[in-house]
Amino acid sequence: MQCSKTPSCVSFTYPGSLHTPGTCRGHSTRHFSVGDAQPTLRVSTYLMKEVEASNMAVHRPASQSSTRNHTATKANDGSFHNYATVNHSRRFQCTHTEAAAGERSWWQVDLEACYAILSVIITARADCCPERLHDFDVDVYDKDPEVYPGASFTRCYHYVGVMPAGVTEELVCDNKPIVGRVVRITDAPGEYLTLCEVQVMAVP
């Protein structure tokens, strides 16, 4: 529900964007700590406290559009090794989908509850083929789009260009925080999707 209807909530104005109300669920009285965002004049009389975002994705249920030897759980197992090939001692540490012409490969994680999502941190594959991970989307859903086809989503981030090999990069959601349960990463059409670790930084 919107802050305007909930006394135990505070609204924020994000620099360079329109006024964006915070989103409260249940009886939460947490105050989202989001960098240089400044509170508006409308401040709750309820007790607020700052909380730091944590990685809510680790060991949560993960799935992907298809599997080529490397399962979806490799991207949220808590390991930051970024090699996928068999000729390396740290092999099989990343996910790997199939690729099909015109189709967009995807990977997703179900956080098993709704969270206020601030950013997604991706660790890219180091040993091969960085050109495959490019121009991809990071979307947040209220419910699992595999179970509910056509489920609505909010775009967290659109990555432009190729993500360099082996990097770990934080993608801060354009309209933070975004409240949702499922985070899906969708690659450009016709590409294999390989992710070595995905962290979803969020607060309850």
N, C-alpha and C positions, 0 to 999 in steps of 0.2 A: 504494500500500500504506500501511498505518497506521504511525504513528510507533512504536507499541509493538513493531513487528516490524522496525524499521529503525534501526540505531544512529546513522546519520548524519542524524538528524532531531530536531527539538525540538518539543514540544507547547506550546500556548498556552491560557490561560484568558481568554476575552473577558468584559469587564465586563457584567453583566446577562444573561448567557447560560450555558448549560450548558458544561461542559468540552468543547472541540472540538479533537481532535487535528489537527496539521498533516498534510499529505499529501506524501509524497516519491515521486519518480519516478526510476528509474534510479539514478545515482550522485550525484545532486545533494547538495551540502552547504551550500546557501544557507539563510540564516536570514531568514524573512519579517519585514520591518519594518512593523508595522501599528499605528502610533499608540501608544496607551497600553496595549496588551496586555502582560501580564506573563507571563514564562515560569514553568512549574511547576517543582517540585523535580527532575523528571526532565530532566536536561540532558545532551546528548551529549558524549562526550569528544573527538569529532572537531572539527576547526577549523570554526567558523561565521563567516560574514561577512554584514553587512547589505547589502541591495541595494535601490535605489529602484525603484518601479514605473514602467513606461514605457507609452506608448500602443502596443499591439500590433496595432491594427486598421487603421492607415493603409495604404491601397493593397492590402489583402487582398481575396480574392474575396468579393463581397457579392451578395445576391439579395433579392427581395421577393415578396410574394404575387401582385402584379400591378403593371403599370406604366401610369401616366397621364402621358405625356410626359417625366417626370423619372426617370432610371434609379437603381438601387440604389447604384451607385458614388459618387453625389453625397454620400452620408453619410459616406464615409471616404476622401475625396480630399485631406484635409489643409487644405481651405479652410473658413474660419469665417464666410464671408458667409452671411447668413441670410434672403435674399430669394428667392422662387420665381417671382414673376409676371413677365410679359414687359414691363411698363411701368416697369421699374427697370433702371438701368445694371448692377446686380449680379444680374441675373436668372438663372434656371435653376441655382441653387446648391444646391438641396435635392431630396430624393427626393419622389415622389408616387405613391401607389397608387390603384387604383380603390376604390370602396366598394360593399358589397352588404349588404342587410338581413340581420341575424342572423349575418353572417360577421365574423371578426376579421382585420383586415389585419396583416401582419407584415413585418419587415425583419430580415435576419440577416447576420452576417459570420463567415467561416471563418478562424480564426487560423492554420490550416495546421499547427498543432502544439498540444500541450497546454500550458497556462500556468496559474499560480496567479493567479486574477482577484480583485482587491480592490474595484474600483469601475468604474462605467460613467458617462461624462460625455456628456450630451446637449445639443446646441444646437438650440433650437426655432425655428420659423419666425417671422419678425418682421412680415411684411407682410399677413398674413391669418389668420383662422380659428383662433385659439388653442384654441377650445373643442373642436376635433377631437382634440387630443392629451390624453387624460385616462384615468385609471384603467387604466393599461397595466402590463404585466408585462415584466420583464427576466429571461430564463432562460438558463442555461448548460448546454450539452449536451456529452457526450463525443464524439459523432459527429453528422454532418449529418442532421437529421430529414427533410430532403427525400429523401435517399438511403435512410435507414432510418426509415420511418414508425413511430411509436410509440417512438422512442428515448427513453430516460429523461433527465430533466433535473433540475437543482437551481435553485430559485427564488433569484435574486440580490436582486430588489427588486420590490415592488408599489407603484406610484405612485398615491396617492389624490388625486383632484381633477384640476383642469386645470393643465397646465404653462403659466405665463405666456408671452406672446408675446416672442420674441427672447432669452430668457434662455439662459444656459449653466449647467447644474446638474449637480453630481456626485452620483450615487446610489451610496452605499457599500453593498456587499453585506451582507445581514443576517447571513450565516454565512461571513464571510471567513476565509481565502481559499477560493475555490471553484475546484477544478481542472477545466478543461474546454477544449474546442477551438472550439465554435460558440456565439456569443452571439446570442440572438434577442429582439427587442422586439416585443411583440404588443399592439395597441391594443384599446380597448373595441369591442364589436360594432357593426357598421354604420357605421364611420367611415373616412374617408380617413386614411392615415398619411403624414405628411410629417416628415422629419428632415433637418436641415441639416448636422449633423456628429455623429458618434458616436465617442467614444474609449473604448477598453477598457484600463484601467490594470491591468497585470499584471506578474509576474516569471516568468522561465523556470523 
